[in-house]
Amino acid sequence: MRDTTTMVFLGRFVPESFAEFMRHRAARLSLEASFGTIGPERIEVEVGGDEDLIDMFEMACSLGPIDCLVLDIYREAQLR
C-alpha cells in the first residue's frame, strides 16, 4: 500500500551528511523523499512509497551516518 508520511528526526546532526545519507537510503528503497527543515538538531523529511519500505527507511536512518546521532523520531501522517 502506498503511504506518505513526514518524519521528524531529533538529535545532533551534520546536516549535509545526514541529508545525503537519507537521500541514498530513500533511493535504495525506491521511496520519494523531500526535505523540510534541515538543521543541526532537527531534520524533517516527507517520505512516500510502500508502507513497509518507509518503516525500513526509518530504521536505517535511526542508525544514521557515523557523524550524526539520532535521539528521537516521530511521524506526522499525511493524507493524499
Kinemage of the C-alpha trace (Angstrom):
@kinemage 1
@onewidth
@group {chain A} dominant
@subgroup {mainchain}
@vectorlist {calphas} color= white
{ca met a 1} P 0.000 0.000 0.000
{ca arg a 2} L 1.278 3.483 -0.882
{ca asp a 3} L 1.710 5.847 2.029
{ca thr a 4} L 3.099 9.316 2.664
{ca thr a 5} L 4.411 10.492 5.998
{ca thr a 6} L 6.570 13.261 7.399
{ca met a 7} L 9.364 12.055 9.659
{ca val a 8} L 10.990 14.352 12.159
{ca phe a 9} L 14.447 13.349 13.378
{ca leu a 10} L 15.808 14.977 16.526
{ca gly a 11} L 19.411 14.706 17.620
{ca arg a 12} L 22.852 16.036 16.802
{ca phe a 13} L 23.466 16.224 13.065
{ca val a 14} L 25.956 17.315 10.479
{ca pro a 15} L 23.057 18.431 8.268
{ca glu a 16} L 24.664 17.808 4.869
{ca ser a 17} L 25.889 14.380 5.925
{ca phe a 18} L 22.541 13.232 7.293
{ca ala a 19} L 20.594 14.626 4.321
{ca glu a 20} L 22.837 12.792 1.856
{ca phe a 21} L 22.532 9.602 3.929
{ca met a 22} L 18.727 9.921 3.798
{ca arg a 23} L 18.715 10.599 0.033
{ca his a 24} L 20.808 7.496 -0.565
{ca arg a 25} L 18.600 5.273 1.636
{ca ala a 26} L 15.421 6.581 0.014
{ca ala a 27} L 16.803 5.870 -3.458
{ca arg a 28} L 17.843 2.335 -2.481
{ca leu a 29} L 14.333 1.662 -1.187
{ca ser a 30} L 12.611 3.285 -4.207
{ca leu a 31} L 11.000 5.935 -1.991
{ca glu a 32} L 10.302 9.570 -2.766
{ca ala a 33} L 11.826 11.972 -0.254
{ca ser a 34} L 11.548 15.744 0.013
{ca phe a 35} L 13.164 17.737 2.782
{ca gly a 36} L 11.677 20.394 5.006
{ca thr a 37} L 13.745 21.685 7.908
{ca ile a 38} L 17.406 20.645 7.839
{ca gly a 39} L 19.366 21.812 10.861
{ca pro a 40} L 21.934 20.632 13.406
{ca glu a 41} L 19.246 19.439 15.867
{ca arg a 42} L 16.164 18.758 13.711
{ca ile a 43} L 15.617 17.279 10.255
{ca glu a 44} L 12.214 16.838 8.598
{ca val a 45} L 11.614 14.722 5.533
{ca glu a 46} L 8.417 13.754 3.726
{ca val a 47} L 8.652 10.162 2.519
{ca gly a 48} L 6.315 8.451 0.057
{ca gly a 49} L 6.126 4.863 -1.077
{ca asp a 50} L 5.352 1.384 0.150
{ca glu a 51} L 4.447 1.320 3.848
{ca asp a 52} L 6.918 -1.451 4.708
{ca leu a 53} L 9.741 0.315 2.881
{ca ile a 54} L 9.017 3.535 4.785
{ca asp a 55} L 9.430 1.535 8.008
{ca met a 56} L 12.760 0.229 6.697
{ca phe a 57} L 13.818 3.786 5.833
{ca glu a 58} L 13.054 4.896 9.386
{ca met a 59} L 15.114 2.047 10.824
{ca ala a 60} L 18.068 2.723 8.534
{ca cys a 61} L 18.014 6.448 9.294
{ca ser a 62} L 17.745 5.847 13.046
{ca leu a 63} L 21.227 4.335 12.817
{ca gly a 64} L 22.382 7.233 10.653
{ca pro a 65} L 25.885 8.026 9.429
{ca ile a 66} L 28.751 7.814 11.924
{ca asp a 67} L 28.976 11.609 12.380
{ca cys a 68} L 25.323 12.018 13.449
{ca leu a 69} L 23.327 10.924 16.487
{ca val a 70} L 19.573 10.349 16.273
{ca leu a 71} L 17.944 10.764 19.686
{ca asp a 72} L 14.262 10.608 18.694
{ca ile a 73} L 11.992 10.132 15.660
{ca tyr a 74} L 8.326 10.824 15.227
{ca arg a 75} L 5.918 10.761 12.307
{ca glu a 76} L 3.196 13.070 11.123
{ca ala a 77} L 0.820 11.165 8.802
{ca gln a 78} L -0.213 12.852 5.563
{ca leu a 79} L -3.486 12.280 3.742
{ca arg a 80} L -3.347 12.052 -0.068
